[in-house]
Amino acid sequence: MSKFKALGNGTRQPDTSNLTPSHHKFNQPQTSIKMSDGKKPEVNANLIEQLLKKLAMGEELTEKQRKDMKDYKFWKTQPVAKFDEKIDHEGPIDKPKTPADIPDTPYPMLKEFEWVTMDLDQDEQLSEVHEFLHANYVEDKDSTFRFAYSPEFFEWALKPPGWKKEWHVGVRAKASKKLVAFISAIPAKLRVRSKELQTVEINFLVVHKQLRNKRLAPVLIKEITRRVNKHDIWQALYTAGVVLPSPVTTCRYTHRPLNWPKLYDIGFSGLRPGETKASTVAKYTIGSTTKVAGLRPMKLEDVDEVFELFEKFHERYDIVQKFTKPEFTHWMLGDAQQQKLDIKDKIIVSYVVENPETHKITDFLSFYILPFSVLEDSKYDTLNAAYLFYYATDADFGKGDRFSEEATSALTKRLESLVGDGLVLAKNMDMDVFNALTSQDNVLFLDDLKFGLGDGFLNLYLFNYMTFPIKGGLQENNEFDLVNRSGVGVVML
Ligand SMILES: CC(C)(COP(=O)(O)OP(=O)(O)OC[C@H]1O[C@@H](n2cnc3c(N)ncnc32)[C@H](O)[C@@H]1OP(=O)(O)O)[C@@H](O)C(=O)NCCC(=O)NCCS
């Protein structure tokens, strides 16, 4: 799941991370919720890549480096690509199985604990999951910020069309009945290059703070795999800040301050050398009115047209989610209750651009709202963050290859205006920061719209599916890759 931290002096530095991190460091949550302070990240996803390059160039690894690449006691037993795997084809890793080959009963659990299926249709259980994650979910590495998902967010994230109760898996302490661990899956059809796969997205893996490092996470992963396999689904998509064998791609977080003084006060953003607070505030100032003619909130009636535009736009990426129309409606507009809310109360915000003359929808933009709890700050308890979600535009249609000069220039211009207006909309909703990854075509506008590099990376993984690497919008030195951009079209919450 996604995690990050944001900017200090904002200078991009080539990453020359040392090549000998301890294995221990790999298994620290690499959460980073602040902007990068420009220092070298302790560990980053490119590290394994660097080790692989050394190997490819025929260099010898030290004993420690070899251990770093091999010592995944759990993951090395799973159908995932090894770090040094020579990939010569794309496809499933395990031999085909049927649900009948899979045990009917749950994996053995430590004797003090028991498996439970959480019923998120029951408000009490939904609140319980919410409170558990509120207290135990992803924090940045300094424990300054923690994701603050709301019950409404879970309604949206965990109950898309086709959701299954048994894929909301909990573990309770037998004696107290307290929830101590959780993991979830939701159905998602993917296209990976030319092949379509029925998969699940695994998310919200969490173990109670006091039960960490007891090997509970592997049991949760095995149990959700069993429950998913029982439905004849054999592949999964998941993301993590930590490096595991083996990322299909790595993206980086970027952050666009909207309320810089607050970000500075709570330690999310720093001051660049040579800049003053006043000059920084001036730099990040944006107006309160949008500029794109015809921009308006997306309505239910727009779904057919936007869906068509979206599907066409998404053909360009190597990995995308293939939504059905009801799924598309769910993800872009939320459930019936969400749809009724005022924009300022929504967790998923979608806009379209309707050409004022032709009334054709030419663009679509969405972002979701996910605040952070600010831990141990007396002045603020919440950091309001918007995350870029999906977009689509016809700006480069008919202009040849996605990477042609004409297509690139048209797309860059349109995305700058569209996402630029997204910043205004988010600012008007009282958001303090707007976050985006280096996926999709984002690198085209990040610099111009003053997104700063975060200190967090997001690795994307496929379970039981071998695939050639996909571009994540980053060069080897972690600079934006404006030449190749990214092949990642799917966005995971
Ligand atoms: C992530 C979390 C559940 C891992 O639990 P833990 O108690 O630290 O680790 P355990 O002893 O149970 O298990 C360790 C194994 O899980 C793997 N692991 C750790 N984090 C993982 C992740 N995010 N996804 C998949 N596997 C992970 C480790 O690599 C290790 O396997 P290995 O021996 O093959 O390397 C726990 O740290 C947590 O709740 N963190 C806060 C929430 C969070 O970061 N969730 C993940 C979001 S992606």
The ligand as an SDF file (V2000), in Angstrom:
LIG
                    3D

 48 50  0  0  0  0  0  0  0  0999 V2000
    3.2320   -5.0680    7.2030 C   0  0  0  0  0  0  0  0  0  0  0  0
    3.0480   -5.8570    8.4880 C   0  0  0  0  0  0  0  0  0  0  0  0
    1.6800   -6.4930    8.5070 C   0  0  0  0  0  0  0  0  0  0  0  0
    4.1250   -6.9440    8.5180 C   0  0  0  0  0  0  0  0  0  0  0  0
    4.0240   -7.6380    9.7230 O   0  0  0  0  0  0  0  0  0  0  0  0
    5.2960   -7.8990   10.6540 P   0  0  0  0  0  0  0  0  0  0  0  0
    4.8220   -8.3300   11.9830 O   0  0  0  0  0  0  0  0  0  0  0  0
    6.1590   -6.6840   10.5720 O   0  0  0  0  0  0  0  0  0  0  0  0
    6.0970   -9.0840    9.9170 O   0  0  0  0  0  0  0  0  0  0  0  0
    5.9410  -10.6580   10.1390 P   0  0  0  0  0  0  0  0  0  0  0  0
    6.9490  -11.1270   11.1090 O   0  0  0  0  0  0  0  0  0  0  0  0
    4.5420  -11.0210   10.4480 O   0  0  0  0  0  0  0  0  0  0  0  0
    6.2800  -11.2040    8.6700 O   0  0  0  0  0  0  0  0  0  0  0  0
    7.4650  -10.9050    8.0390 C   0  0  0  0  0  0  0  0  0  0  0  0
    7.3270  -11.2950    6.5850 C   0  0  0  0  0  0  0  0  0  0  0  0
    6.3100  -10.4740    5.9620 O   0  0  0  0  0  0  0  0  0  0  0  0
    6.8810   -9.7990    4.8320 C   0  0  0  0  0  0  0  0  0  0  0  0
    6.2780   -8.4810    4.7050 N   0  0  0  0  0  0  0  0  0  0  0  0
    6.4650   -7.4000    5.4720 C   0  0  0  0  0  0  0  0  0  0  0  0
    5.7300   -6.3660    5.0160 N   0  0  0  0  0  0  0  0  0  0  0  0
    5.0770   -6.8200    3.9430 C   0  0  0  0  0  0  0  0  0  0  0  0
    4.1680   -6.2290    3.0390 C   0  0  0  0  0  0  0  0  0  0  0  0
    3.8060   -4.9430    3.1530 N   0  0  0  0  0  0  0  0  0  0  0  0
    3.6530   -6.9890    2.0550 N   0  0  0  0  0  0  0  0  0  0  0  0
    4.0130   -8.2810    1.9300 C   0  0  0  0  0  0  0  0  0  0  0  0
    4.8910   -8.9050    2.7530 N   0  0  0  0  0  0  0  0  0  0  0  0
    5.4030   -8.1730    3.7380 C   0  0  0  0  0  0  0  0  0  0  0  0
    8.3550   -9.7030    5.1630 C   0  0  0  0  0  0  0  0  0  0  0  0
    9.1400   -9.5120    3.9850 O   0  0  0  0  0  0  0  0  0  0  0  0
    8.6180  -11.0400    5.8210 C   0  0  0  0  0  0  0  0  0  0  0  0
    8.7260  -12.0830    4.8660 O   0  0  0  0  0  0  0  0  0  0  0  0
   10.1900  -12.6540    4.4130 P   0  0  0  0  0  0  0  0  0  0  0  0
   10.7220  -13.4410    5.5500 O   0  0  0  0  0  0  0  0  0  0  0  0
    9.9240  -13.4680    3.1900 O   0  0  0  0  0  0  0  0  0  0  0  0
   11.0270  -11.4380    4.1290 O   0  0  0  0  0  0  0  0  0  0  0  0
    3.2120   -4.9450    9.7570 C   0  0  0  0  0  0  0  0  0  0  0  0
    4.5120   -4.4240    9.7900 O   0  0  0  0  0  0  0  0  0  0  0  0
    2.2210   -3.7970    9.7920 C   0  0  0  0  0  0  0  0  0  0  0  0
    1.0820   -3.9800   10.1860 O   0  0  0  0  0  0  0  0  0  0  0  0
    2.6700   -2.5830    9.4080 N   0  0  0  0  0  0  0  0  0  0  0  0
    1.7970   -1.4130    9.3670 C   0  0  0  0  0  0  0  0  0  0  0  0
    0.8610   -1.5000    8.1970 C   0  0  0  0  0  0  0  0  0  0  0  0
    1.5870   -1.6960    6.8790 C   0  0  0  0  0  0  0  0  0  0  0  0
    2.6600   -1.1620    6.6320 O   0  0  0  0  0  0  0  0  0  0  0  0
    0.9750   -2.5130    6.0190 N   0  0  0  0  0  0  0  0  0  0  0  0
    1.5400   -2.8510    4.7280 C   0  0  0  0  0  0  0  0  0  0  0  0
    1.0170   -1.9620    3.7430 C   0  0  0  0  0  0  0  0  0  0  0  0
    1.7340   -2.3880    2.1870 S   0  0  0  0  0  0  0  0  0  0  0  0
  1  2  1  0
  2  3  1  0
  2  4  1  0
  2 36  1  0
  4  5  1  0
  5  6  1  0
  6  7  2  0
  6  8  1  0
  6  9  1  0
  9 10  1  0
 10 11  2  0
 10 12  1  0
 10 13  1  0
 13 14  1  0
 14 15  1  0
 15 16  1  0
 15 30  1  0
 16 17  1  0
 17 18  1  0
 17 28  1  0
 18 19  1  0
 18 27  1  0
 19 20  2  0
 20 21  1  0
 21 22  1  0
 21 27  2  0
 22 23  1  0
 22 24  2  0
 24 25  1  0
 25 26  2  0
 26 27  1  0
 28 29  1  0
 28 30  1  0
 30 31  1  0
 31 32  1  0
 32 33  2  0
 32 34  1  0
 32 35  1  0
 36 37  1  0
 36 38  1  0
 38 39  2  0
 38 40  1  0
 40 41  1  0
 41 42  1  0
 42 43  1  0
 43 44  2  0
 43 45  1  0
 45 46  1  0
 46 47  1  0
 47 48  1  0
M  END
$$$$
